[in-house]
Amino acid sequence: MIHGYLNLSSERHVMQTQSTSQSTRSALLASLVEDKRAELGLLQSFVKRTYADSLVDGDEELIAVCSAVYLRINDLQSDISSLLY
């Protein structure tokens, strides 16, 4: 009887640990995703400023690069959002 109780208790502990581990992993993943979103936001701001400067300077090549990078950042942000929700 005691053996059965110990097994049941041990199984509960394992299930609680797995649940806690899953919760911890989920929280860490959510934090990591938010950090990466913030990084993309900073990069996007930099690209916008560089794009504006290149428009003033008339640098066609830099305008094209900034446009492509900006569109890719938008795609990445959309991908992240779709993965989360």
FIVOMI-839097 format. One record per atom (N, C-alpha, C, O, CB): residue in one letter; x, y, z. Coordinates in steps of 0.05 Angstrom, whole numbers, plus 5000, padded with zeros to 4 digits. Each point is the difference from the previous one (the first is absolute). Glycine has a CB too. Layout:
BEGIN
aXYZ/...
# end
This chain:
BEGIN
m501649765000/m498450245000/m501750255000/m499550194985/m496949565039/i505750254993/i501850235001/i501450034973/i500450234991/i500349715059/h500149844939/h501450014974/h498250144979/h501050164984/h501649415028/g494950364987/g498150124981/g499750305005/g499950154981/g497749415016/y502350525028/y499850285007/y502550154990/y499850224989/y497349675051/l505249994965/l502550134991/l500250034970/l500950214990/l501349615051/n496949984945/n500050014970/n498150224991/n500750164982/n500349355015/l496650515015/l498150204993/l501150285006/l499750194984/l496549495024/s505050355015/s501250255008/s502250084981/s500250234992/s498649675056/s502949914945/s502250054982/s499050084972/s501150184987/s501749495038/e495050204966/e498950074974/e498950285000/e500350154981/e498649375011/r499850555030/r498950285002/r502350204999/r499850204987/r496349635040/h506150114988/h502350185000/h501150034972/h500750224992/h500349645055/v499349924938/v501050014973/v498250174983/v500950164984/v501249385021/m495250424997/m498150154984/m500250305007/m499950174982/m497049425016/q503350475028/q500250285008/q502650124990/q500050234990/q497349685051/t504949944960/t502550104990/t499950044970/t501050214990/t501449555047/q496450064948/q499850034971/q498250244994/q500650154981/q500049365013/s497350535021/s498250234996/s501550265005/s499750194985/s496349525027/t505550295010/t501550245007/t502150054979/t500550234992/t498749695057/s502249874942/s502050034980/s498850114974/s501150184987/s501549445033/q495050284972/q498750104977/q499250295003/q500350164981/q498049385009/s500750535033/s499250285006/s502550184998/s499950224989/s496349635040/t506050064983/t502550155000/t501050044971/t500850224992/t500349615054/r498849954939/r500950024972/r498250194984/r501050164984/r500849375019/s495650465002/s498250174985/s500550305008/s500050174982/s496649465017/a503950425026/a500650275009/a502650104988/a500250234991/a497349695051/l504549914958/l502650084988/l499750054970/l501250194990/l501249545045/l496150104952/l499650034971/l498550264994/l500850154982/l499249355013/a498050565021/a498550254996/a501850245004/a499850204986/a496049575029/s505950225005/s501950215006/s502050044977/s500650224992/s498949695057/l501549874941/l501850004978/l498750124975/l501250174986/l501249435032/v495250334976/v498550104977/v499750305003/v500350154981/v497349415013/e501650545030/e499750285004/e502650154996/e500050224989/e496249695042/d506049984979/d502650124996/d500750024970/d501050214991/d500549615053/k497949974941/k500650004971/k498250204986/k500850134981/k500749395021/r496050505006/r498250204988/r501150285005/r499950174982/r496249525025/a504950365017/a501150265007/a502450064982/a500350224990/a498049745058/e503449844948/e502450034983/e499150074972/e501250184987/e501449505041/l495450184962/l499050054973/l498950294998/l500350134980/l498649385014/g499850585027/g498950275001/g502250214998/g499850204986/g496449635041/l506050124988/l502350194999/l501350004972/l500750214990/l500149715059/l499549844940/l501149984973/l498250144980/l501050134982/l501249435031/q495250414990/q498150134982/q500250305002/q500050144979/q497049465025/s503350515020/s500450295004/s502550094986/s500050214987/s497549775057/f504749874960/f502550084987/f499750004969/f501050184987/f501549625052/v496250004951/v499649984970/v498350234991/v500550114978/v499949395024/k497650585013/k498350224992/k501650264999/k499850164981/k496249625040/r505750274999/r501650245000/r502050004978/r500550204986/r499049825063/t501849754946/t501949984978/t498650044973/t501150134982/t501749555046/y494850214970/y498550044975/y499450294995/y500350104978/y497649445028/a501250605015/a499450284998/a502550164992/a499950184983/a496449775052/d505949994978/d502550134993/d500849944971/d501050184986/d500549795061/s498149794944/s500849934972/s498250144980/s500850054978/s500949505038/l495850504992/l498250154982/l501050284996/l500150114978/l496049615037/v504850405007/v501150284999/v502550004983/v500450184984/v497649925062/d503749704959/d502649994985/d499749904971/d501850044984/d500449875060/g495549974950/g499549904973/g501649744994/g500649944977/g498650535009/d501549385035/d501549754997/d498149784993/d498949875017/d504650285016/e496249804941/e498149804990/e500549725010/e498249855006/e501350444953/e503149645042/e500749735009/e499249965029/e499049795007/e504850204960/l496850205050/l499349985028/l497050015004/l499049865018/l505350364994/i494349934972/i497150005001/i498949724995/i498249915014/i501750584971/a501149384994/a499149734993/a500749805023/a498349835006/a502450284945/v501749915060/v500749825022/v498350045024/v499049815012/v505750184971/c494950265024/c498350065024/c497149904995/c498849895019/c504150514991/s496149644966/s497349904994/s499849705003/s498149905012/s501250484957/a502649485021/a500049705002/a500349915029/a498649825008/a503450164946/v499750155061/v500449925028/v497550065016/v499249845017/v505850254979/y493850144999/y497650085014/y497749804995/y498649915019/y502850574978/l498349444978/l497949804993/l500649735014/l498249875009/l501150364947/r503249695045/r500849755013/r499450015030/r499149805011/r504450124954/i497150305047/i499450035029/i497049985004/i499149865019/i504950444987/n494449824977/n497149975003/n499149714997/n498349915015/n501150554967/d501849404999/d499449714997/d500749845025/d498449845009/d502450214942/l501550015060/l500949865025/l498150055023/l499349825016/l505550214968/q494450225019/q498150075021/q497349864996/q498849915020/q503550544985/s496849534971/s497549864994/s500349705006/s498249875011/s500750474954/d503449555028/d500649715005/d499949955030/d498849805009/d504050174950/i498550205056/i500049975030/i497250015011/i499249845016/i505350374986/s493949984989/s497350035009/s498349764994/s498449905016/s502050594978/s499949404982/s498449774992/s500949755015/s498349835005/s501150374950/l503149785053/l500949775016/l498950015028/l499449795012/l504750194960/l495550265038/l499150035028/l497049975003/l499049925020/l504950374988/y494649794971/y497150015003/y498749834980/y497549985000/y502850475018/
# end
